[in-house]
Amino acid sequence: MSALKLVVASKASPFSYGVLAVAAQVNAVKKGSVEIELREGKSLEGASKPSASVTYNGETYETTNAIARLLARLNPEAGLYNPEEPISSTLIDQWLDFAETKLSSTDFKALDATYKELNKYLTLRSYIVGYQPTIADFVIWGTLRASPVFARIVKTKPETLGAYLVRWFEYITSLESAEYALTAVQKAEKANKGSKAADQGKFEIGLTNAMMGKVCTRFPPEPSGYLHIGHAKAALMNQYFADTYKGKLIIRFDDTNPSKEKAEYEESIKEDLALIGVDSSIVSHTSDFFDQMYELALKMIKEGKAFCDDTEQMQMREERTARIASKCRDNSIEENLRRFEEMAKGTEEGLKNCLRAKIDYNSPNGTMRDPVIYRCNLTPHHYTGDKYKVYPTYDFACPIVDSLEGVTHALRTNEYRDRNVQYDWMIQALGLRKVTIWDFSRINFVYTLLSKRKLQWFVDQGLVTGWDDPRFPTVRGIRRRGLTIEALKQYILMQGASQNTMLLEWDKIWALNRKIIDPIAPRYVAVLKEGAVVCNVQGATAEIKEHPLHKKNAELGNKKTHYGPKIYLDQEDAKSLEEGEEVTLMDWGNVFVRKIVKDAQGEVTSIDLELHLAGDFKKTKKKLTWLTDDSDVSEILLLDYDYLITKKKVEDGDEVKDLVTPVSEFKIAALADGNVRSLKKGDIMQFERKGYFILDAPATATEPAHFIRIPDGKAATMASKADVSTPKK
């Protein structure tokens, strides 16, 4: 079928963003299916003066819904609409009608109700229908994008739209097809009237009770491990809102448990925050407030709002679950003060007690059932030494320090949502300044552990090289794997302040990373050492030529390419050749395959080629990478990794040791062109036809250079390599 021609009026109002996005999505799957023309004017020629049109089999389609359905129906491989799936197609049709009627209204009150309806529908959904974008997503997105009412609200008061609608809208905006629609508009406007680039829908979500210049956020990591991608999201979110409201961000180390915390972890966290661009110029410690919190704990005891309890831990846990009051709950204030003093001294009696807030042991919310707010610990603190024998819990310390430090907005993941009422109770019980809580979803990835305790287990078992292992979700680990800070920041801000708890795939973040590194990654050549085939090239002479390191980025400079009568080919490429065929050697020219020699196992051992530089590379099907067999070649090691665990989502009760991937590191010896010797540790590049790599360790006298393969986000490379069909012992 020849390409359909979609014509869009470049100045139409409302503009046809939706049909442009649908066409771009179709072309992404099936290149050249839709020819797109942006035509100058507010409308197209015709009786109805449409803003867009497509003609097919003599019939003209002019409405957004009709064009979207036609493009999707004629290109089913795009997965945008399948009439043979009656349930999904019916739902899609209903939402297309919703966009055409309700979203196109000019009645502000009606639109407000419509936005609320859409936000509610998207509460537990990533897409309008099903588990991937359909024409319903692109048409509704396009209708909203073209609406001046929606544009004004999403820019000034996005919170009134609802977090779920804004999250969905920003996500669809980030898709390449939607970006194409926006870019096409910009190019048309620039070409036709030289106007400024159109707004591409920046990430903007308003904070409740926020005042410009007065917002103060905080990121409170515990210095008990290394920063991972979940922490990075929290840090970036806090900085984003501090910057947006021209406020400040406090980096506060929550050092209330000396048994687990170390100064080295604090330093590593500061370094990693600097790597991801988070300002840590304002640093504090919960331990700075130990004296004040101790006095506040005494105040709670004296006011009858806290009591000391020597119930054994297991029994206390059972009583809280069964909503049974502790035997110590009604002890006198004098007795509680006496016991707390014993706790502060770290005496034998004191060690048997803890201090609990007296809230409501019968509450349906477990966090309100008289939580522990102080406990003994005789381990010296890495800052305060042995000055204290009692330490506040996070639940007690966090609201107090937030209030005392001037924090206006406590941003935290919604796994703490049940604790929000407890947080507010602490502040009210102590008569402290109120702090606004804003929660967002925790970031979770498939085949990934974010628990410090479980990650520490891998380190302790020697299953990884350390906290910076490329298989770890720590900032250091993913950086070592080749993820750029720009990709990490874009991806996290792309998630927005959504409160949906989702299990994310890794493909999106690595695909985003690929878009960032592709234009700036220099190109080199590598041939796998095992099975490498030496080919004799008739007509070739030894010479050196210069070629650009990147054909589309001259700023990267040039590289020297060696030519000669003997070259290496990958065994896989060699096996694909047939005698007599013509193929192209990249950055050289065409050759004829004259003779192929194989051993008894079918492995190619040698090939005779004949140079044919007059040949047309456009007519050959095979474009091969190669290396000259001379002293310029460098031996290298290519490393690739699998997920550390074999289960997508770890559930309560799962033993990590039962989920360990048997083999998750793969090493392949290879030969590379000599230009790689100029690379430095951390440099990102591409071995053509093999993928993107990062230099992890330069060559030494005894070891070849180590290159780690950077995931590209494509389905085939993101799948687990482990054979989980075989039960593990």
Secondary structure, 3 states (H helix, E strand, C coil): CCCEEEEEECCCCCCCHHHHHHHHHHHHHCCCCEEEEEECCCCCCCCCCCCEEEEECCEEECCHHHHHHHHHHHCHHHCCCCCCCHHHHHHHHHHHHHHHHCCCCCCHHHHHHHHHHHHHHCCCCCCCCCCCCCHHHHHHHHHHHHCHHHHHHHHHCHHHCCHHHHHHHHHHHHCHHHHHHHHHHHHHHHHHHCCCCCCCCCCCCCCCCCCCCCCEEEECCCCCCCCEHHHHHHHHHHHHHHHHCCCEEEEEECCCCCCCCCHHHHHHHHHHHHHCCCCCCCEEEHHHHHHHHHHHHHHHHHCCCEEEECCCHHHHHHHHHHCCCCCCCCCCHHHHHHHHHHHHHCCHHHHHCEEEECCCCCCCCHHHCCCEEEEECCCCECCCECCCCEEECHHHHHHHHHHHHCCCEEEEEHHHHHHHHHHHHHHHHHCCCCCEEEEECCCEECCCCCCHHHHHHHHHCCCCCCCCCCCCCEHHHHHHHCCCHHHHHHHHHHHCCCCCCCEECCHHHHHHHHHHHCCCCCEECEEECCCCEEEEEECCCCEEEEEECCCCCHHHCEEEEEECCEEEECHHHHHHCCCCCEEEECCCEEEEEEEEEECCCCCEEEEEEEEECCCCHHHCCCEECCEECCCCCEEEEEEEECCCECCCCCCCCCCHHHCECCCCEEEEEEEECHHHHHCCCCCEEEECCCEEEEEEECCCCCCCEEEEEECCCCHHHHCCCCCCCCCCC
